[in-house]
Amino acid sequence: MPVNLAAPDPASLLPVPGVRLGVASAGIKKPGRRDLTLIELAPGSRVAGVFTQNRFCAAPVAVCREHLARGDIRALVINTGNANAGTGEEGLGRARQTCSAVARLFAIDAAQVLPFSTGVILEPLPIDKILPALPAAHADLAAERWSDAAAAIMTTDIVAKGASRQLRIAGKTVTVTGIAKGSGMIHPNMATMLGFVATDAAIAPALMQRMVSEVADLSFNCVTVDGDTSTNDSFVLIATGQAASPEIADAGPDYSALKAALAEVAIELAQAMARDGEGATKFMTIAVEGGRDRAECKQIAYAIARSPLVKTAFFASDPNLGRILAAIGYAGVQDLDVNALKVWLGDVLVAEAGGRAAGYSEAAAAAVMKEAEITVRVSLDRGDARATVWTCDFSYDYVKINAEYRT
């Protein structure tokens, strides 16, 4: 079961003026399951995104990049149950057919539609199921459908993921609401499996890409479940400009305030993916400090977080802490002085001066390992930089879920 994670109360996911969502059942993988989502954006909305760096990127990712380059996005369409990845020219054609069908419903151009898919790779997108279900999703459009959409975009997720915040900008209330899905194949080097965060703030077009990239780096770029980067990773930021606050035109205080709120939502969603990692029983925070720069701190944190040996030790509640030291050592920081670093498991100092800490207690470490939420802290003692990564353990169920994924 997910680690200290429950689905959000639908009432807690605040409507964002200028955004309507609708869901429907296309029966893509399972009959009767709501697996198709439409998102309508008000005219004048601005959209930016970051996508997978996997060279085998999915057809919808390629189409999204093309359409975003043209601008003026008015609708998003999301299906689960099929990734439309590894499908070649036919996959591109089917993604574009889907955009054209959505465009007809909204009386807009196909290039104003962004398509997203998630699910099984190397299988044709079943447009014979998707296209007939689009009118039902369109008829379902409403501003309050965030919770329904969060559930409709799930694949192996157990719990729907959503979050909202409000803040004041220039004396006006601004809303931020986001949803995401992801439970396995999570080790992005840009974003999550699928994430959508919207605000009614007005952001200058020149700042949109900077904002989404910076928010992704603070959140979805800091989570790993299994070390695999998906072919379909997409994180999209929507700014409708419907709030009464003035347009954010530079990287001043208003930009920083909005970025902080967006990052809070995105971090909550990213952590939820680790808490809901396939088969997860433990949620782990890997905090590395005292580095020369954030990049090397993150490099070491990820080496620990994605190590199968570390993750299985945590599942077993076994303080086999040599596995953490080994991961630090092979992380690739060539001039790291291992004699200078310290490692804590919770509040227990476990390693210093190149070996086991003098006051280390196996019983104290074992007690920490039994907890559902555990922090590993590493001090490099070579600078002021720091980075945090969130992950989960590997259980028997992870193997079972992925062994049976297509069935």
Number of C-alpha atoms within 10 A of each C-alpha: 15 22 18 13 17 14 15 16 10 15 10 14 20 20 22 26 20 21 26 21 26 26 32 25 22 28 18 22 17 11 10 11 16 22 27 26 31 26 24 21 23 17 13 15 23 23 23 22 23 21 24 22 16 15 7 13 18 28 28 30 25 15 21 23 15 13 18 18 12 10 16 18 26 24 25 21 24 21 28 24 25 20 25 32 26 18 18 14 10 14 21 20 16 19 26 21 15 23 24 19 19 26 19 11 12 15 10 15 17 21 22 21 28 28 22 24 27 26 22 19 19 15 14 17 27 16 15 10 13 20 16 13 19 24 17 17 21 21 14 17 18 16 17 18 21 29 23 17 26 24 24 23 29 24 22 17 18 20 22 26 30 29 25 24 17 15 14 13 20 10 10 13 14 24 22 26 25 28 25 27 29 30 26 26 20 25 24 25 20 22 33 35 28 22 27 20 24 25 30 24 27 23 24 15 16 10 15 20 17 14 22 23 19 15 24 27 17 20 25 29 22 26 31 29 28 24 19 14 22 28 26 29 29 24 25 21 24 28 28 23 24 19 20 15 18 15 15 21 14 13 12 9 11 18 17 14 14 23 17 15 21 28 23 19 22 30 23 19 26 31 25 29 33 30 30 32 31 31 24 25 24 28 25 22 21 24 22 25 24 18 22 15 15 17 13 21 25 24 18 27 29 27 20 26 28 24 19 15 19 24 25 17 20 26 20 15 19 17 22 18 18 15 17 23 19 15 20 20 17 12 18 13 13 8 6 17 14 16 13 13 19 21 24 19 21 19 14 19 20 23 22 17 13 13 15 16 16 11 10 13 13 13 10 16 22 15 14 19 23 16 14 18 17 19 17 20 21 26 19 25 18 15 13 12 18 21 22 21 28 28 32 34 30 27 19 12 14 16 13 12 15 15 10 8 12 11 7
